[in-house]
Amino acid sequence: MHFSRTQLIFVLILFIGISNHVLIMPHLLSSGKRDAWLCVLVSYAFLLFWGVILYLIMKKNHQRLCLYDWLKVRAGAAISHFIIGVLAAYVFAISAISFYDLIQSINIYFLPRTPSFVVMLPFLLISAWSAYSGLKSIVYVSAVLLPIVWILGIFVALFTIKDKDYSYLFPVLADGYHPVLKGTVIILGGSADLLVLLLLQHHLKKSFTLFNLFVLISILVFLILGPTMGSLSSFGPAVASGMRFPAFEQWRLITLGEYISHVDFLAVFQLLSGEIIRVSLGLYLLADMVKGDSSASRKKHVFAVSSLLLGLLPLIPLSDIWVQTLIGKYFYPAALISAVLISLVLLIIGYLPMKKGIQRI
């Protein structure tokens, strides 16, 4: 089944937006500190350039083949298997990180004495069911959830204005360029999620234009810039850089009149909306990347194993400090390097001639 560009943009905003809005925030603020918002602007220029590269890669897929088949007819089965394997490992990694982060946030703020599996099981079942139902269910759920999530985002931005002091954003570069460099790496590493575009291209009725990509990238960058400036102006760089979930903390500042103060439960709706789309689309993509003989059976096996591994993850006793250090210092830089290399390789492959015997469509 094929979908419009707008429908898939809705999915991608929720899929990547939850990472930009929540997952990378503590790492960005701890690395960039007062200049974290400046890191976003620097990253925007690089992301627009990367959008051009992604557009050129997608444009070369005239036949609208899935990425595996497109690579196979141009570079052979071995290279195709290798690149798809790297992308599959990445998709599973970001799904696992998102799943872990969700369980941690709920345990910290709402259900500290509830066993992790009680929180994990309903969420995993919903995500797995959505992924197993196919991309159609993920697209339709995104179309319903995104407008509500967006309205709630505007709500928190407006009702926390009185608590913000934008003088905290200045002076810039007081600690030199190193914080900006570190923060930019975090943002670009987190933005490696844009490679998912290449895995979804064959589901589009019409391919993305350069303008579509620029709009998508601009929206995603704003989803980083908004909570970054909000956190810095609300709490100051010293306090904000030490927060585990700075975007969520902004919800706790809201008061409606004299008697209503705890509306942070609305943040849970935002969090669950983004995480369900992120995890379910991750599971769907892992199964969708399986090709070859008996692919239907193999897809079910991949789907079952991936879901089981995600379910076991919260049950492993891990130090949250250790996990966050691993993600910030190693995962995001590795994701950035991998995304750059894969993009360059795919761009080169796009200009290779198709193998003999392949009929053009």
Secondary structure, 3 states (H helix, E strand, C coil): CCECHHHHHHHHHHHHHHHHHHHCHHHHHHHHHHHHHHHHHHHHHHHHHHHHHHHHHHHCCCCCCCHHHHHHHHHCHHHHHHHHHHHHHHHHHHHHHHHHHHHHHHHHHCCCCCCHHHHHHHHHHHHHHHHHCCHHHHHHHHHHHHHHHHHHHHHHHHHCHHHCCHHHHCCCCCCCCHHHHHHHHHHHHHHHHHHHHHHHHHHECCCCCHHHHHHHHHHHHHHHHHHHHHHHHHHHHHHHCCCCCHHHHHHCCCCECCCECCCCHHHHHHHHHHHHHHHHHHHHHHHHCCCCCCHHHHHHHHHHHHHHHHHHHHHCCCCHHHHHHHHHHHHHHHHHHHHHHHHHHHHHHHCCCCCCCCCCC
